[in-house]
Amino acid sequence: MNRINVRKYCHLLIFSLLMFFGFALTANAQQKVTLSGYLKDAGNGEDLIGGTVYFRELKTGGSSNVYGFYSVSVPPAKYTVEFRYIGYGVVVKEIDLTEDTKLDVELVEEGNQLEEVVVQGTAEDDNVTSTEISVNKLEIKTIKKMPALLGEVDLIRSIQLLPGVSTVGEGASGFNVRGGDVGQNLVLLDEAPVYNSSHLFGFFSVFNPDAVKDVKLVKGGIPAQYGGRLSSLLDVRMKEGNSKKLSVNGGIGAIFSRLAIEAPIVKDKSSFIVAGRRSYADVLAAPFLNDDLSGSAFNFYDLTLKANYDIDDKNRIYLSGYFGKDNIGFGEDVRFNWGNGTGTFRWNHLFNDRLFSNLSVFYSDYDYELGFGSEDDAFDWSSKILNYNIKPEFTYYINTNNTLTFGGQATYYDFKPGDAQGTSAGEVTDISLDNRFAIEGGLYVGNEQKLGKVAMSYGLRLSYYNYIGEGTAFEYGEASAPGKRKPVISETPVGSGESIADYLNLEPRMSIKYQLDAKSSIKASYNRMVQYVHLLSNTTATSPLDVWTPTTNNIAPEIADQVAVGYFRNFKDNTYEFSVEAYYKDYRDLVEYIDNADLLLNKYIEGDLISAIGRAYGAEFYLKKSKGKLNGWVSYTLARTERKAEGINNGEWYAARFDQRHNLTLVGFYDINKRWTVSANLAVASGTPATYPTNRYEYQGLVLPQNYGNSRNGARIPAYHRLDLSATLNGKTMKKGKERKNRDYWVFSIYNVYGRRNPYSVYVQPVSDMPTTTEAVRLSIIGTVLPSVSYNFQF
């Protein structure tokens, strides 16, 4: 790496910091007083994220952060202040602000709005007035009313119904956003990264809805405090736990059951939540299995927990964790499992009424194991990615027009690509690969600024990455032809902590909003993202066996530049919300693969990788109705995602494997009365690309396929479409003239109503007993109607 560039980038970041702090000092020179505190739910003490604090006389205000804290600095005077949060009653206070004042406010959930579905938890016109662009928020209330597979509420499946989000089909892990692959999404659970967000090969997500408080998907205009992925940020925040009283809720379904317990440790000061799930398909099937399949496993479980403690009015700590596992096995001869483990410690500290800080220390561990055979003839393989992180962050509330955020992050990676042993006739052969290590760091600064009708959010992130030993540094020569395997020309041992290759990148971010009138605005954004870890998968859809690998001296970091522009408008007192966004993304140094690349347990895997460029562009249309008995949304995405690499597809542009030209979703809810609610989802999408033989040869009674011209992804599988229906029956709220303390409800759902056999893939194979005759076979993971019922309770 060029050290002159290091100095240049550091000087630029320091200059930016001084510029931002210059704004702060100038603003502070004016006489101001500060109103600050926390917004909370009066029923359970949960912090309210994104609540608004509005000064009527000034026609301006602020909002609460992800910890419920707000701070607004204004000239001394008497004010009428409104505290708002969607679905909650408005609190209005007359306040004589002559000095800095701390005021915690509890908002009461409005019963008449509990039956309505809301997609956003902030101000009703936040989509128009905020600087955020390419952002979607889903409330758990909304997710729980949507039809779901086997009646089980699922976060990942819900966000796949939003514009710009797609999947390659049932049984595919994760989700794709605006032309990015699954490994290019930064998925966070209480700050800790989650490397595989799916249970049971993508049918369910790892997020227990009973423990989730807030869900936010950012597809563009990503703030400077986040980095490390190219496509999106999925920020999932867990509940703190009920600080008022004991609360128990859960459910019993066709595939798994769940239970969550939350309660105060010290009332209004400390609380906890523990939530667990366990599937039981294997338990129900066990009596019907023969002796060869006894001991088979097909289940998953997870445990989510969190606790918090208010030390005093300036310090609060949180401790949270997630532990989950999937187990699949057939008798004693096939063993397969994978799982995530995360842990987060956070410390909130108030230096003063304007300076809020959060220190996060967290780790993430994703591992999987695969085994075949018995003791004398067996194969066992395990792999993992483990990382440790520290992230200090500071927010300085300069005034009502400027909010400054700055901080840093450091990550230590430990990659274990394969710990494998093969056993034949009792003799063990070790074919394990060496661990790989890396350090990633970042410094960032950003500011949210209002200038009349114009509002901006801008910042810089300086990221640094170092690929280190202990290990071996490989050097590769030129391939014999484009698209062919590169030969190894040297292998150099490297000591522990010794640098092999390092990279430095500056990542600018900016979003801008122009308010056309009270009901509409135009927004635009630009951001550069850099990714230093890579998910290697050359299959149609990712699987738990895909390998995470670091940037090295042979694999450059992936870089994406995205520009987005959009028009946002609300109608009829914010009952209807409409938006249209267009985006363009430019990729470089993407990881692609030679034909027939060997990705598993390959010591020289870098020789099978190719650097590619890419482009993704499209338009997203979104119309939502959020009030009344009938509500929901319609989204349509027109998009294209392409790649280009020397030696692939004759050097021409080709469609990425998750490219979908058209994607239409309709989501509707109707409250028949206080007890019955019905809902429906309709999803329609273009088929994903595929590569098929163009010619065939017959040799000694066998068919040999050939892809003449080396084309890639030149065909498409049939289109995807599916309709789901659901009905929710809420239990009676009154019993013998008294209000029931307990709440319960039944969910009846039908997944894939008309039994569409949506293709997961289409492949060609010889016809049985006719080896010279071939046929196309459609593989459908779910090809039938799936009715289900579940019972849910809370007390």
N, C-alpha and C positions, 0 to 999 in steps of 0.2 A: 504494500500500500504506500502511496506517495505521502510522505510526512508533511510536505508543503500544503497538500490538500487538507490534512488534519488541522494544521494551524489556521488555514483559511476558514474552514467550517467552524472551528471553535471561536474565532474572532467574530464571525457572523452571528453565532448564537449569543455571545456575550453582548454584542451591540443590540440585538433584539431585546435581550433582558433589560438593558439599560433604558431602551426606548419605552418598554412597557412600564418600568418603574418610574420613568419620567412622567408618564401619564398619571400614575398614582400620586406622586409628590405634588404635581400641579393641582390635581383635584382636591387633595387634602389641605391645600393652602386655604381653601374656602371654609367658612364656618359651617359645620355639619353636626347633626346628632344622629345616632343610629338606633333603629328598632330591630331587635334580633331575637331569635328563639327557635323553638321547634314546633312543627305542625304534627299532630297526632290524632289517631282514631280514638274517640272517646270510649268506644266499646271494648277495645282490646289493647290499647296503648301502642299500636303499631305506628311507626313513622310514616308519614304521607309524602311520597316522592312526587315532586312537580306541582305541589299546591301553590296557589297564587296569593300574594299579599298586595292589595291594591289601595293606593291613596287617592280617594275621590277628588280632593282639591287639586292634586298635581296631575291627575289622570295618568299615573304611572305607578310602578312598584317593582316587585321582584318575585322570585319563586323559590321553593324549597329544593335543596339538593337531594342526592340519593340517600342521605341520612336524615332527611326531614328538616334540616337546618336552613333558616333564611336569615338574611341580613340586608337592610335597606337604610341608606344614609340620605337624609333630607335636611333642609334648613329647619331650624327650630320654629315650631308653630303648633297650633291645635289642628288635629286631623281626624277625619273619619276614615277608618281603615277597614277594608273587607278582607276576610280570610275565606278562600274558596277551594273546593276540591270536588270534582265531578261525582255525583251520587251522594253528596253530603250537604247538610244544611249550611247556609252561609252564616258566618259569625261576623257581626259588625260591632266595632268598638270605637268610642270617642276617646282619643288619646291626646293629652297635652304633652308634646315632646319638647321638653326644655333641656333634657340631658339624655345621655345614652340609656336606653331602657331594654331590659330583657323580658320577653313575654312569650311563654309557651301557650299554645292554643290547641284545645281539643275540639274536633269537629264530629258532629253526630251524623251517622248514616241515616239517610231519609228512607223510611219504609216504602213510600210510594214509588221510589226509584229502584228498589231492589229487583223488581220484575223486568226492568228495562235493561237492554244490553248496551254497554258502552265499550268502544274500542280504545278510547284514550282516557287517561286518568288525570288530565290537567285541565286547563281552561277549555271551554267548549270551542273557542275559535283559535286554539293554540296552533292548529295546522296552518292557519293563515298568518298569525301574528309573530310566531317564533322564527328564528333564523334557521331552524332545523329543516333540512331537505333530505329526501330519500330515507325517511325514518318512519317506521311503523311500530305502534305499541298495542299490545293486547292485554286486556284485563283477564284475570283468571275466571271471573264471572262469565265472560264471553266464551272462553275456551270450554267451560263446563257445559254450556248449552249447545255446543256444536255436535252433530252426529259423529260418532267415533267408532273405530274398529273394535268389535266385540264389546261395545259400550264403555270402553275405557278412555277417559279424557287424556289427550296427549298434546304436549306443547309443540313438538316438532311438526307433527301432522297439521296442526292448526296454522302455523306460519307458512306452510306450503300453499295455503289458499290466499296469500297476499301477493300483490303485484311484484314481479321481478324475481319471485322465488319458485323453484321447481324441483322435481326429483325425477330420476330415470325410471321409477316404477316401484311397486310394492316389493319389499324385500331388499331395497337399497338403503344403505345407511346414510344418515345425514340429509343435507339439502344443498341445492345449488343456487347461487345468487348472481345475477347479472353476468353470466358467462364464466363464473369461477367454478373450480371443482370443490369437492367436499373439504379437502385439506386446506383450502384458502379462506375458510371461515374461522374467525376467532370466537370461540364459544366459551363464555366465562360463567362460572357459578360462584357467586360471592368473590369475584376477582380471580379465582383460580381457573386456569385453562382446562377444558375438558377435550380430550383428543378423540374420543369416540362417544358420540351423544346418543347411541342407539342400543336398545335391548332387542333380542330375538331378530337379528339381521335387519333392523330398521322398522319393525312393526310397531315398536313402542320406544319412547325416549327415556333417558335416564332421569328426567326431571319429574319428581313426585309433585303433582299439582297441589296437594294438601300442604306442602311446605314452601310453595312459591308465592312471592308477593308481587313482583314486578317483572315484566318481560319487555325488552326493547330491542328491536332489530334495526341496525343502521347499515344502509346499503351504499351510502355516499356521504360526502362531507363529514368524514369521521374525525372527531376531535383529536388534538395533538397528543393527549395523554394515552392514546391507544395505538399500538403498533404491532408488527409481526405477522400480519396476514394481508392478503391482497383484496379480498372480495367483500367481506362484511364483518360486522360485530354483532353477536347475539349476547346481550348482557342480561343475565338472569339473577335476580336478587331474591334471597330467601327471607321468609318471615323471621321476625325476632322472637316471636312467642308471645302469648297473651300475658300482659303484665297486670291484668285486673282480676282474672279468675281462672280456674281450671276449665279447659275446653278439650273435648275429645271428638274427633271425627274420623270417618273412614268409609269403607265400602266393600261389598262382596260382589264379585263379578264372575263371569264365565271362565276367565283365564287367570286372574289373580285377585288377591284381596289386599287391602291396605288399611293402615291405622296410624293416626297422628295424635299425639298428646302434647298439649302446650299449657303452661301454667306459670304463675309468678314464683320466683324464688324469694324475693322480697318485694311486696306489692308496690307497684309504680317505680321500682328501682332496678329490679333484675328479673329476668324471665328466661324460659327455655322452650324449645320445641324439639320433639323427637318424632320422626315419621319413617315408617317402614312399609315395604311391599314384598310380596312373595308370590310367584306364579306356581300353579300346581297341576299343570297338564300331565306331568309325568306321574304324579301321585294318583290321579284319576285313572290313568292308563295302566298302572302297574298290575292290577288283577287280571288283565287281559293279555299280558305278554307271556311268550313261551320262555323256556329255561335259557335259551341262547341270548335273549334280550333282557333277562333279569338284571337289575342294577343299572338299566338305561336311565339317562338323565336328559331332560329337556325343560329347563327352568331358568329363572333369573330371580335375583333378590337385590334389594338395595336398602340402605339405611341413611337417612339424612338427619342431621342434628345441628342445633345452634343454641348458643346461650349468650346473654349480654349482661353487663353490669354498669350502672351509673356510679362512678367513683365519687364525683361531685358535679357541680354545675358546669365544669370546664373539661371534664375527662370522662370518656365512656369507652369501654372495651367490648369486643365481640370475639367469639370463638365458634367457628362453624366447620362442618366436615361432611363429606359424602363418601360412601363406600358401597360399591355395587359389583355384581358378578353375574355372568351368563355361563351356564353349564350345559353342554350338549354331549351326549355319549350314547353309543349303541352297544349294549353289553359291556364286556371288559376290554374289547379290542379297539374301540374308537373313543378317544378322549379329546374334547375341545372345550376350552373356556377362555373368556376374556373379561376384563373389568377395569373400572376406574377407581381411583382413590384421590380425594383432594382434602386439603386442610387449610383454613384461613384464620389468621389472627389479625384483628384490626384495632387500632387505637385512634379514636377521635379526640382532638384537643383543640380548645379555643384559646388562642393567645390573647385575643381581645374580641370585641364585638364584631370586628370586620375580618379578622384573619382566622380562618378555619383550616385545620390540618387533619389529614388522615394518613396513618402509617399502616401499610398492609404487608404482612409476611405470610407467604403461602407456598404450598407445594402441590404438585400434581404427579400422579403415577398411573400410567396406562400400560397394562401388560396382557399378553395372551399366551396360551399354551396349546400345543397340538401333539397328540400321541396316537400311535397305532401298534397293535400287536401285543404279545405277552412278554414275559421276562426274557426268554431265550431268543426271540425274534421280534424286535420292536424298533420303533423310531419315536423319539421324543424331542420336541423343539419348543423353546420358550423365547419370548422377545419382550422388550419393554422400552418405554421412554419415560425418564424421570427428570423432573426439574424443580429447582428451588428458586424462589423469587423474593425480592424486597422492593417495595414501591412506596416512597414518601411523596405525598401530594399536598399542595397548599392552594387554598382559594382565598383571594383577597377581594372583598367587596368594596371597591373604590367609591362608587356612588351608584345612583339608580341607572346610570348610563354605561358603566364599565365594571366588569367582573373579571378579575385576572386569575388565571390558573397556571401553576408551574410546579415542576417536580422532576422526578427521575424514576428509573426502574433498572434493576439488574437481575439477570437470570443465569443460572448455571444448569447446563444440560448434560445428562448422562444417557447415551443411546446404547441399548443392547440389541443389535440387529438379529442375533441368533445364537442361542446356547443350545446346541443340538448334538445328540448322540444316536448312532445307529447300532443295533445289536443283531448279530447273525450267529446262530448256533452258540449263543452265550458269549461271543467275543464282541467287545464294545469298541466302536470307532468314534472318536470325537471329531466332529466337523464344525465346531463352534467358530464364530467370527469374533474378532476383537471389539470391545466397547469403543465408542467414540465420544469425545467430550467437546464442549463449546461453552463460550461465555457470550451473552448478549446484553447490551446496556443501552439506555436511552436517556436523554435530557429533553425536556419539552417546556414550552411556554405558550400560552394562548390567552386571548382576550375576547370577551363578548361586549360589543359596543353598540350603542344606539345613537343615531344622528338624525333626529326628526323622523321622516318617513323611511329612512334607510337604517337598517340594523345589520351588523356584521359579526361574524365569529371567525377569528383568524389566529393562526399560530404556526410554530415551527417545532419539528422534532428532529433531533440529531441522534441517529442510531449507530451503534458500534457493535461489531461482531468479531470474535476471535475463535478460530478452530484450533484446538490445542491437543497435545498428547496427554496421556501416554498412548502410543499406537504406532502406526506405520503410515508414512506419507508416500502415496503412489504418484508416479509420473507416467503419463500415457503419450504414445506417439500418434501420428496421423492415421486415420482409418484408410484402408486400401481403396475405398470408394465412399462417397457420401451415403450415409445411412447404414454403414457397416460397423462392426465392433472395432473399437480402438485397442491396439495392443499395449500391454504394460512394458515400459522400458526401464523402470527402476523402482525399487522399494527401499525406503530409508527409514530405519527405526527412529522414533522421536520420544524423548523423555517426558515424564509427567509434568504437565503445566507448560511445556515448551510450545511456543506459537508455531503453527504450520501455515496459516493464512489468516489475514484479517481484512475487514471491510468497514468503510465509513460512508454513511449516506445522510443527506439532508432531506427531510420530508416536509415540504410546505403544505399547509391545510388552510382552506378558506371557504366560508359560506357567506352569502350576502342576500338580503331581502329588501325589496322595495314595496312599500305598502301603497297599493293603488287607491284603495278606499277602505272603509271599515270592514268590508266583506271579502276583499280579494287582495292578492299580492303576487308578485313575481319573485322567484328565488333562483339562485345559481350557486354552484359550488365547484371547487377544484381540490383534489387531494392526490398526493403521491404516497403510495404504500410500498414498503419493502418487506419481503419475507425471506427469513434465513433458514427455516426448517421446511422439509418437503415430504409430502405423502406420495409414495411411489405405488402406482396401480396402473397396470395396462389391461385391466378387464373392463367390461361394459359398465359395471357398477363397483364401487368400493366395497371391501369386506373387512372383517376384523383382522385378516391375515396380511393386509397391506402394510408396507414397511415405512416408518418414519426415518428420514436420514437428514443429517445436517448439511449446510453449505460447507464446502471444503475448498482446497486449492484447485479442484477440478470441476466443482459445481458452483456456479455463481449465484448470488442471491437473486430471487425473482423480484421484478419491479413492475408496478402498474401505475399509470396516470389516468385519472378519471375526471371527466367534466360532465356536469349535469345541469340542466335548466328546467324549471317547472312553473306552471301556473296553478294557483290554489284559490278556491272560491267556496264560500258557504252560502246557503240559501235558507229562507224561511226561519229566521231566528236560530240559526245553527242546527236546524233539523237535518239538512242535507249538506254533505261535504263532497266536493269534487276536486280532483287534481289530475293533471297530466304532466308527466316528466319525460324528458328525452335525455339519454346519456350516451357517452362514448368512452370506451376504455382502451388504452394502448398498453400492451404487455411486451416485456422483453426478458430474455434469459429464463423463459419457462422451461420446465423439465419435460422432455418428450423421450420416446423410446424407439430404438431400432426395431425392425420387424423381428418377432420371435425373441424379444429381450428376456433375459433370465434375471428375475428380480429377487428370488427367494434363496437365501443362503449362498449368495454369490459374492465371493471375496473381492472380485473385480467388477462390481456392479457399475461403477462409474464409467467403465468402457462401453456399457450398453445404453448410456444416456446421451441425449442430444439436446443442445440449446435451441429453443424455438422462440419465435415472436408470435404475438397474438393480437386480436382485436375483437371487441364486443360492443355492439351498439343496439339501441332499441328505444321503444316508447312504452310507457306504462300509463294506463288509464284506470282511474279509481273513483267510484261513486258509492257513498255510504249514507245510510239513513240511520240515525242514532236515537230517535225519539219516537214515542208512540208504541202501540201494540205490535205493529209490523215494522221490523227493522232488519238491517243486515247490510251487505255490500256486494258490489259487482266489480271485478277487476279483469282487465285484459292487458296482456303483454305481447307486443310484437318485437321480436328480438333476433339477433344473429350473433353467433360466436364461432370464430375461426382461428385456426393455427397455421403456421408456416414454418417449415424446417428443411434444411438442406438434406436431401436423401430420402425424404418422405413425400409421397404423392407427386413425385417428379419435381419437387421444389415449388409446387403450386399451393395456393390456399386450400384448406380442407376444413370441413365442419368438425368442431370438437365433439367428443362423444356424448356430451350432455346438452348439445345445441337443440333448442326447441323453438321453432319459428313462431308458433301461435300458442298462447296459454290463456284460457278463459276460466274463471271461477265465479260461481254465484253462491252466496251464503245468505240464508234467510231465517228469521225467527218470528214466531207469532204467539203472543200471549192470549190464549183463548179466554182464560179467567185467572184468578189468583192461584189456582192449583195446577192448571194444565198449560204447558208450553210445547209447541211443536217447532221443529227446525229441519232444514234441508241444506245439503251441499251438492253442487254440481261442478265437476271438474272436467275440462276438455283440453287436450294438449296434442300438439303434433308429435309424431313418432320420433324417437331419437335415432341418430345416424348409426349405420352398421357397415361392415366390410364383408363382402361375399365374393366367392370365386367367380371369375368371368369366363373361364374355360374349364374343360375337363378332359382327362386322358384315361383310357382303359389300358391296364397292363396286367397280364396274367390273371384276369378275372376280377381285378380290383379297379376302383375309380380313384384317380389322382386329381384333386382340384388344383386350379392355378388362378392366381390373381394377375392377369396380364396387364402390364402397364404400371404395376406397383401402386394402384390407387388405394386411398384410405377413406373410409366413411363416405363412400359415394352413393350408398343406398340408405333407406330408412325403414324401420319397422312400422307396422300399422299404428294409427293414431290411438291415443288413450282417452277414454271417457268413462265416467262413473257417477252414479247418483246415490246419495245416502239420505236416509230419513231417520228422524228421532222424535220421541215424545217423552216429556218429563212430567211426572205426577208428583207434586209436592204434597207432603203429609198435612193433615189438618193442624191449624195453628191454635185452635181452641179445643178444650176438653172440659165438659161439664161446666161451661160458662167461664172457665179460666184459661188464660193463655198458657200454652205448653212451653216448658223450658227446653224441651228437646225438639230437634228438627230432623226430618228425614224426607227422602224422596226416592222415587223409582225412575230409572231410565230405560226406555224400550227403544231399541235402535235396529235398523236394517242397513247393513253395509253392502254396497254393490247391488242395489235394488233389482235391476233387471239382468243380473248374472253375466255381465260382460266379461269375456275371457281376454282381459288386457294382456298384451304380450310383454313379458319381462325381456325376452330375447327371441329371435328367430334364427334357427341354424339348420344346416343341411346335413343329412345322414343317409347311409345306404338303407334301402328297404330290406326288411328281414327276409332271408332266403332268396334275395335277388340282389347280390352285391354290386351288380353293374347298373342298378336303378337307384336313383337318389330321390329324396323327398325333403321338402321344407317342413320343419317342425316348429310350432309355436309353443314356447314355454310360458305358462301362466302360473304365477305364484298363487293368486286368488282368482279362480275362474267360476265362482258360484256365489249365490246369495248367502250372506252371513247374518242371520238374526241373533239378537242377544238381549239380555236383561241384566241390570245390576241394581243393587240396593245400596243406598248411601245414607249416612246418619251423622248427626252432630248433637252433642249435648255438653 
